[in-house]
Amino acid sequence: MVKSEIIFLSGPQSRWKEFTFTCKVFIEFIKGFRALHFAGPCVTIFGSARFKEGHPYYEKTREIAGRIAQLGFTIMTGGGPGIMEAANRGAKEVGGKSVGCNIVLPMEQKPNIWLDKWVSIRYFFVRKTLLIKYSYAFIVMPGGFGTLDEYFEALTLIQTKKINLFPVIIFDKEFHKDLIAHIENMEAGGTILPADRDLFLVTDDIEELIMALKNNSIARFNLTSKPAMHQPFKWLFEKK
C-alpha cells in the first residue's frame, strides 16, 4: 500500500488528514473515469501476475482473450504482467481493444506493452471499482490472493444486487477445485444459498465460455444494438 493508505487504515486520523485523503480518492476516481469512459463494453479478466509467456495458463488466457475480443468486447485487466499481459496481448493480436487499470506498488508494477490505454491507480479499492464498473462479464483465471479478492468482490456485488447479473466464469477446474469445494462447504453450512451456485460458471471449455458471454452478456444486455457512447467533450480535454 502507498503511505497515505497505510496511515488512513491505521485508525482515526485528524479531520484534516481524513479530508485530504478523501480528496485524493476523489481525484483517483476522476482520473479513472476520464481514462476509461470510452473503453466500450468490456470483459475483465482476473489472474496472477506471476505466469510468464509459454506457461499453459498464460497461453490459454491469450487464446480466451482473443476469442472474447472477436465478439466485440474490450479486454480489461489490471494492466500488469502474467495473466494480465496474456489477456491484453490476446486482444491485440486479433485486432481487438485492450485496456488496463494498473496499481501503484512499492515494487513498481509497470503497465504491459499490449495496452491501448491504461490508468495507474494508487488505491486497490478504487482500482477494483474501475475493473468492475465497465465490464459485462468477469473471467477468473488461476491466481493468488488478489485474484480471489477481485472474484469475490464481483460475486458479492452480484449476489447482493448492487450490480447486474453479469456472467462470472471460473476457468480451469483443476486449479480451482479446492475453491469450489470450499464454496460447496459454505452451501452445506448454510452461509450461502443453493441458488448462489448459479451466480458463476466453472469450465475448462472455451466454447462454453464464449456461449455464456453470447447468452448472458450480449443478448441479455442487448449489446449488439447498444447506442454509441457520448462523444468526448473538447472543453474537458477528453479523447477516445
Beta strands, then each sheet from edge to edge (+ up, - down):
strand 1: 42-46
strand 2: 74-77
strand 3: 98-103
strand 4: 117-121
strand 5: 135-140
strand 6: 168-171
strand 7: 201-203
sheet 1: 4+ 3+ 2+ 1+ 5+ 6+ 7+
end
